[in-house]
């Protein structure tokens, strides 16, 4: 083979997704979507089933207690990221992903079948707490394992494209849960929904988990992990715990992933998750209209994500990530200033925001994977990401609500701009990793 022909073959290998890579995207994406259907169905139906797990008499207190249990699951995500990340780094991405979806589906099924407070007393909320802890643990382990799996399965010049499907599948899972909620609430009477309809949602979500489990069981392990295992056997040195190795041997990369996540998770939660509630509180627009605008913007966001991944694979991580943060740095003030209760203005603000968010969401899986060697990659992605999400993403709705209800709503744009400024500083000072050898 001539040098020119060899170069051409290598170029195709670097850019073309193999059948194995396509199967990995399908299995990883659908499995991840199912995982987040199971995760999101809890919040979708929390107001319906809350009173079944607590003493009768105060439905508001029951709902708040149910949401507090949701928060417990959220706090378990860093624990899951540490434990399941280390498991995936030691035993394989495939085994880690099979375990996370198995745990999530099992916990979701138990919630759907759980006895009420009237039947078993205090055991009922205990079961609910235990299931939500397992769900939070599973969700925490999912991001690192699925991101490592998708990125490692891709051709070297298609990593952001492959990794973008992690975020597509998360959004798709949330939309499926919302759609399930819309179908059941519109087709069942209030009495039927309260009695057994909400259980159907959990059982259906758990059965979807079996589909994800089957898909993940059928894929091959990534070459990067197999090579890491071979290096470990050849060296003869015992492998240290991945969490210890991450903090001690790769502290800069760990801090970098944490820093990369700050702006992304805070602005994502505000624009994707909380904007309808904020707009309704701050401008008086009917919540139903705000939700429609949000739904349309999310749909556009999910469609464009893979194309943003392709753009990152062509021009690099730094310019696309910096465009995301710089865009919000400039856009936050006009976005919150121009919001006036008009549906079309809100939709425009949402659309501009999600277009900027593409620069983060299309990149995050790939750029985090490119920070660490294969031996600790799932842990290196998952743990600092989960910690940043817990600190900055999980608190964003509370802080913006507190500001709005305490006369500081006019400064929410400054909160977003501060996060964007942190993002700009992190993205401009990090090394470009496009094309980096993962092995």
Buried (B, 14 or more C-beta within 10 A) or exposed (E): EEEEEEEEEEEEEEEEBEEEBEBBBEBBBBBBBBBBBBBBBBBBBBBBBBBBBBBEEEEEEBBEBBBEBBEBBBBBBBBBBBBBBBBBBBBBBBBBBBBBBBBBBBBBBBBBEBEEBEEEEEEBBEBBBBBBBBBBBBBBBBBBBBBBBBBBBBBBBBBBBBBBBBBBBBBBBBBBBBEBBEEBBEEBEEEEBBEEBBBBBBBBBBBBBBBBBEBBBEBEBBBBBBBBBEBBEEEEEEBEBBBEBBBEBBEEBBEBBBBBBBBBBBBBBBBBBBBBBBBBBBBEBEEEBBBBBBBBBBEBBBEBBBEBBBBBBEEBBBBBBBBBBBBBBEBBEEBBEEBEBEBEBBBBBBBBBBBBBBBBBBBBBBBBBBBBBBBBBBBBBBBBBBBBBBBBBBBBBEBBBEBBEEEBBEEBBBBBBBBBBBBBBBBEEBEEBBEBEBE
